[in-house]
Amino acid sequence: MIIRYYKKEDYFKVNKLGSLLHTGFDYVPNEFTFCMVCEDNDDIVGFITYMKMYERAEIIDIVIDPVFRNKGYGSLLLDKAIEDINKNNVDSITLEVNCNNDFAIRLYKKIGFKIVAVRKNYYGNEDGYLMEKILG
């Protein structure tokens, strides 16, 4: 298993996995958004997208193919993204997560994120948490 930066050849596989998150997912890199992919036997099994803008960063999406979940790949992707983000004098990282996604919330808390606000009806009829990790 390796984690590496996104290449344009990854477009179709990343967007196929992204469709597990929401319909119409379309990752298009730009000067502020970045993507890392997780490969297992030369197949992309997960990715994380994040934004870095000045002193702030945000985790946008993270997904692991259901067949490869519970193997630590999500934690490794988060660790690598945070390592990359930390190189840029960023003060904090934020993310939103569905209040009912206990697995993700536990993972984010384990890595040092704290719930700082509730976003009412952020996911349609479901609330989301705004979580933040202070870097230092």
Sequence and secondary structure as in RCSB ss.txt:
>XXXX:A:sequence
MIIRYYKKEDYFKVNKLGSLLHTGFDYVPNEFTFCMVCEDNDDIVGFITYMKMYERAEIIDIVIDPVFRNKGYGS
LLLDKAIEDINKNNVDSITLEVNCNNDFAIRLYKKIGFKIVAVRKNYYGNEDGYLMEKILG
>XXXX:A:secstr
 EEEE  GGGHHHHHHHHTTTSTT      SSEEEEEEEETTEEEEEEEEEEETTEEEEEEEEE GGGTTSSHHH
HHHHHHHHHHHTTT  EEEEEEETT HHHHHHHHHTT EEEEEEEEEETTEEEEEEEEE  
